[in-house]
Amino acid sequence: MVVYVLWWQKYDYVEILGVYSSIEEAEKHIPDDDVENYEYEGFSIEEFELDDFVS
């Protein structure tokens, strides 16, 4: 299963804003009007495969 984590970072401070099932759903939850340039504003969406964390 793939999930997308929306997070925001400013210097050493990181805040996880949510975990979503699609990148489109994560983009809807960016608390900014400028979704096209969200990475410039400090937001990131990272894709994770949940099986990556199973040992």
C-alpha positions in Angstrom: 0.0 0.0 0.0 1.3 3.4 -1.0 0.6 6.5 1.2 1.5 10.2 0.7 2.7 12.2 3.7 2.1 16.0 3.6 4.6 17.9 5.7 5.9 21.4 6.2 9.4 22.4 7.2 11.0 25.7 8.2 14.6 25.3 9.2 14.8 22.6 11.9 11.0 22.6 12.6 9.0 19.9 10.8 5.2 19.5 11.1 3.4 16.5 9.6 0.1 17.7 8.3 -1.5 14.4 7.2 -1.2 11.0 5.6 -3.3 10.5 2.4 -4.1 7.7 -0.1 -3.4 9.9 -3.2 -1.2 12.8 -4.1 -4.2 14.7 -5.3 -5.8 14.4 -1.9 -2.6 15.6 -0.2 -2.5 18.6 -2.4 -6.1 19.5 -1.5 -4.9 19.9 2.2 -2.1 22.3 1.6 -3.1 25.3 3.6 -2.0 27.8 1.0 -3.6 29.3 -2.2 -0.5 28.7 -4.3 -0.6 24.9 -4.8 1.6 25.1 -7.9 4.6 26.4 -5.8 3.9 24.6 -2.6 7.5 23.3 -2.3 8.8 26.9 -2.3 6.5 27.6 0.7 8.1 24.8 2.7 5.5 22.0 2.0 6.5 18.6 0.7 4.6 15.5 -0.2 6.5 12.3 0.1 5.5 8.8 -1.1 5.9 5.8 1.1 5.3 2.2 0.6 4.0 0.8 3.9 5.8 -2.5 3.3 9.1 -0.6 3.5 8.7 -0.4 7.3 7.9 -4.1 7.9 10.8 -6.1 9.1 
